[in-house]
Amino acid sequence: MLGWFGTPSCPVTDDERTWIERRFKWLTDQFGRQRLREGTLVLPTTEFFPARYEGTADELAELMVRVARYMDVDPKELRLRFYEDRRPNIEGVWNEGTVGLYSESEGAFDIWLEVSSLADPLAVVATLAHEIGHVLLLGQKRISPEEEDHELLTDLLTVFLGLGIMTANCVIHEHNWRQGNWSGWSVGRRGYMSMNMHGYALALYSLARAEAKPAWTVHLRPDVRHACKKGIRFVRESGQSDYVFSPPRDV
């Protein structure tokens, strides 16, 4: 959609755009432009993850190791733990219970997974990416847990480090169920950034890597893909963005 006089419109609000661009620059200062431009983009394919998944403890441990390595975190510093969220889960009702937690104890970083949320391996990967992101930000003292935006920033870090497709696709979790003659549908939310915020962050990620028409958008859920493409066009054509990387006009 175009704004007034044909100007491309941004998929996020002005406040969201300003925050994403400011924090994207901060992440670049922290982790380096080379890491952003040359780091591996993780896709939801068997190139990056096992084809078979049954949710066993060994498989979950292996997923944690893979995600940690994709994020340049030493898996030996991590300890996988499980917990049960006792918040009522009512079918057909928006459920905002936790699916992952982060803590530190006995000189290690504890990555917690909620036991009822382990059926979907891609959602598990998204949760692991967010919680391991806390290791890089909180555990390595880059930010304080008192910083108001630290959870949002952790979501943005997953985009910066190449796991944004995984986390963006799991913002909204939908589930169809059937029991006897009854069937229904439930929906829940994971993460802190909205789908449009993920889309705009992925647009900045794409342009920083000189990918004006990234082929990997086919792996995004349609609403995030739309926001990403809209964001790319906004940054390239509007001249209204403070995006620090001066994305190329021709790629």
C-alpha positions as CSV (number, residue, x, y, z in Angstrom):
1,M,0.0,0.0,0.0
2,L,1.2,3.5,-0.8
3,G,0.8,6.5,1.4
4,W,-0.1,10.0,0.3
5,F,1.3,11.0,-3.2
6,G,2.6,7.5,-3.8
7,T,5.1,7.5,-1.0
8,P,5.7,3.9,0.3
9,S,4.3,3.4,3.8
10,C,6.1,1.8,6.7
11,P,4.6,-1.4,8.2
12,V,5.2,-0.2,11.7
13,T,4.4,3.0,13.7
14,D,6.9,5.9,13.8
15,D,7.8,5.0,17.4
16,E,8.3,1.3,16.5
17,R,10.4,2.2,13.5
18,T,12.6,4.6,15.5
19,W,13.2,1.9,18.2
20,I,14.0,-0.9,15.7
21,E,16.5,1.3,13.8
22,R,18.1,2.6,17.0
23,R,18.5,-0.8,18.6
24,F,19.6,-2.4,15.3
25,K,22.4,0.1,15.2
26,W,23.2,-0.7,18.9
27,L,23.3,-4.5,18.1
28,T,25.7,-3.7,15.2
29,D,27.9,-1.8,17.5
30,Q,27.9,-4.7,20.0
31,F,28.3,-7.6,17.6
32,G,29.9,-6.1,14.5
33,R,28.7,-5.3,11.0
34,Q,30.6,-8.3,9.6
35,R,28.6,-10.6,11.8
36,L,25.4,-9.1,10.5
37,R,26.4,-9.2,6.8
38,E,28.2,-12.5,6.7
39,G,26.4,-14.5,9.4
40,T,24.4,-17.6,8.5
41,L,20.7,-17.1,7.9
42,V,19.0,-20.1,9.5
43,L,16.1,-21.6,7.6
44,P,13.4,-24.0,8.7
45,T,14.8,-26.8,6.6
46,T,16.6,-30.1,7.1
47,E,19.8,-28.3,6.2
48,F,19.7,-26.7,9.6
49,F,17.5,-29.1,11.7
50,P,16.9,-32.8,11.9
51,A,14.1,-34.2,9.7
52,R,12.8,-36.3,12.5
53,Y,11.5,-34.9,15.8
54,E,9.6,-36.7,18.6
55,G,10.3,-34.3,21.4
56,T,12.6,-36.5,23.4
57,A,15.1,-35.1,25.9
58,D,18.0,-36.0,23.7
59,E,16.4,-34.3,20.7
60,L,15.7,-31.1,22.7
61,A,19.3,-31.0,24.0
62,E,20.5,-31.4,20.4
63,L,18.3,-28.5,19.3
64,M,19.7,-26.3,22.1
65,V,23.2,-27.1,21.0
66,R,22.4,-26.3,17.3
67,V,20.7,-23.0,18.2
68,A,23.5,-22.0,20.6
69,R,26.1,-22.6,17.9
70,Y,24.1,-20.6,15.3
71,M,24.1,-17.7,17.8
72,D,27.8,-18.0,18.6
73,V,27.2,-19.2,22.2
74,D,29.2,-22.0,23.7
75,P,26.7,-24.9,24.4
76,K,28.9,-26.0,27.3
77,E,27.8,-22.9,29.2
78,L,24.1,-23.8,28.9
79,R,22.0,-26.2,31.0
80,L,18.6,-27.3,29.6
81,R,15.8,-27.5,32.2
82,F,12.1,-28.0,32.0
83,Y,9.1,-26.6,33.9
84,E,5.3,-26.7,33.9
85,D,3.3,-23.5,33.5
86,R,0.2,-23.9,35.6
87,R,-1.7,-21.1,33.9
88,P,-5.1,-22.5,32.7
89,N,-5.0,-23.4,29.0
90,I,-8.6,-23.0,27.8
91,E,-9.2,-24.0,24.2
92,G,-10.4,-21.2,22.0
93,V,-9.0,-18.5,24.5
94,W,-5.9,-16.4,23.9
95,N,-3.2,-17.9,26.1
96,E,-0.2,-15.8,27.1
97,G,1.4,-18.3,29.4
98,T,5.2,-18.6,29.3
99,V,6.9,-21.1,27.0
100,G,10.5,-20.4,28.0
101,L,12.6,-18.9,30.8
102,Y,16.1,-17.8,31.5
103,S,18.1,-17.9,34.7
104,E,21.6,-18.2,36.0
105,S,22.8,-20.6,38.7
106,E,26.0,-22.3,39.8
107,G,28.1,-20.6,37.2
108,A,25.9,-21.7,34.3
109,F,23.1,-20.3,32.2
110,D,19.8,-22.1,32.6
111,I,17.6,-22.4,29.5
112,W,14.1,-23.5,30.6
113,L,11.4,-25.0,28.3
114,E,7.7,-25.3,29.3
115,V,6.8,-29.0,29.0
116,S,3.4,-28.6,27.3
117,S,4.9,-26.5,24.5
118,L,7.3,-29.0,23.1
119,A,5.2,-30.6,20.3
120,D,6.2,-28.1,17.6
121,P,10.0,-28.2,16.9
122,L,10.1,-24.9,15.1
123,A,8.4,-23.2,18.0
124,V,10.9,-24.8,20.4
125,V,13.7,-23.4,18.2
126,A,12.2,-19.9,18.4
127,T,11.9,-20.2,22.2
128,L,15.5,-21.5,22.5
129,A,16.7,-18.6,20.3
130,H,15.0,-16.0,22.6
131,E,16.3,-17.5,25.8
132,I,19.8,-18.0,24.5
133,G,19.6,-14.4,23.4
134,H,19.4,-13.5,27.1
135,V,22.8,-15.2,27.6
136,L,24.4,-12.7,25.1
137,L,22.6,-9.7,26.5
138,L,22.0,-10.3,30.2
139,G,24.5,-13.1,30.9
140,Q,27.4,-11.3,29.2
141,K,26.4,-8.0,30.8
142,R,25.6,-6.1,27.7
143,I,22.4,-4.8,29.2
144,S,20.7,-4.8,32.6
145,P,17.4,-6.7,33.3
146,E,16.1,-3.3,34.5
147,E,16.2,-1.9,31.0
148,E,12.6,-1.5,29.9
149,D,13.0,-2.9,26.4
150,H,15.3,-5.8,27.2
151,E,12.7,-8.5,26.1
152,L,12.0,-6.6,22.9
153,L,15.7,-6.3,22.3
154,T,16.2,-10.0,22.8
155,D,13.6,-10.7,20.1
156,L,15.4,-8.2,17.8
157,L,18.7,-9.9,18.5
158,T,17.4,-13.2,17.1
159,V,16.8,-11.3,13.8
160,F,20.2,-9.8,13.8
161,L,21.9,-13.2,14.4
162,G,20.0,-14.9,11.6
163,L,17.2,-16.7,13.4
164,G,14.5,-14.1,12.6
165,I,12.5,-16.4,10.3
166,M,12.1,-18.9,13.1
167,T,11.0,-16.3,15.7
168,A,8.8,-14.3,13.4
169,N,6.9,-17.3,12.2
170,C,6.0,-18.2,15.8
171,V,4.7,-14.9,17.0
172,I,1.2,-16.2,16.6
173,H,0.6,-19.8,17.4
174,E,-2.5,-21.5,16.1
175,H,-3.8,-24.9,17.0
176,N,-6.7,-27.0,15.8
177,W,-8.0,-29.7,18.0
178,R,-10.6,-32.5,17.9
179,Q,-11.9,-34.7,20.7
180,G,-14.7,-37.1,20.0
181,N,-17.5,-35.1,18.3
182,W,-16.0,-31.8,19.4
183,S,-13.4,-29.7,17.6
184,G,-12.1,-26.3,18.0
185,W,-9.3,-23.8,17.5
186,S,-7.1,-21.9,19.9
187,V,-4.5,-19.1,19.4
188,G,-1.7,-17.8,21.5
189,R,1.2,-15.4,21.2
190,R,4.9,-16.0,21.7
191,G,7.6,-13.3,21.9
192,Y,7.4,-9.6,22.4
193,M,7.7,-8.0,18.9
194,S,4.7,-8.0,16.7
195,M,4.6,-9.6,13.3
196,N,4.9,-6.2,11.6
197,M,7.9,-5.3,13.8
198,H,9.5,-8.6,12.9
199,G,8.8,-7.9,9.2
200,Y,10.5,-4.4,9.4
201,A,13.4,-5.8,11.3
202,L,13.9,-8.5,8.7
203,A,13.7,-5.7,6.0
204,L,16.7,-4.0,7.7
205,Y,18.5,-7.3,8.0
206,S,18.0,-8.0,4.3
207,L,19.1,-4.6,3.2
208,A,22.2,-4.7,5.4
209,R,23.2,-7.9,3.6
210,A,22.6,-6.3,0.2
211,E,19.5,-8.4,-0.4
212,A,16.9,-6.1,-1.9
213,K,14.8,-9.1,-3.1
214,P,15.7,-11.9,-0.7
215,A,14.6,-15.4,-1.8
216,W,14.3,-16.5,1.8
217,T,11.0,-14.6,2.3
218,V,9.2,-17.7,0.9
219,H,9.8,-19.2,4.4
220,L,8.0,-16.5,6.2
221,R,4.3,-16.7,7.1
222,P,2.3,-14.4,4.7
223,D,1.7,-11.5,7.1
224,V,5.3,-11.2,8.1
225,R,6.4,-11.6,4.5
226,H,4.1,-8.8,3.5
227,A,5.5,-6.5,6.2
228,C,9.1,-7.4,5.3
229,K,8.6,-6.6,1.6
230,K,6.7,-3.4,2.5
231,G,9.6,-2.4,4.8
232,I,12.2,-3.0,2.2
233,R,10.4,-0.8,-0.3
234,F,9.9,1.9,2.4
235,V,13.6,2.1,3.3
236,R,14.8,2.0,-0.3
237,E,12.3,4.5,-1.8
238,S,10.9,6.8,0.8
239,G,14.0,8.5,2.0
240,Q,12.2,8.8,5.4
241,S,14.2,6.2,7.2
242,D,17.1,6.8,9.6
243,Y,18.4,3.4,8.7
244,V,22.2,3.5,9.3
245,F,23.4,1.2,6.6
246,S,22.4,3.2,3.6
247,P,20.9,0.3,1.7
248,P,21.8,0.0,-2.0
249,R,19.4,1.1,-4.7
250,D,20.5,-1.6,-7.1
251,V,21.4,-5.2,-6.0
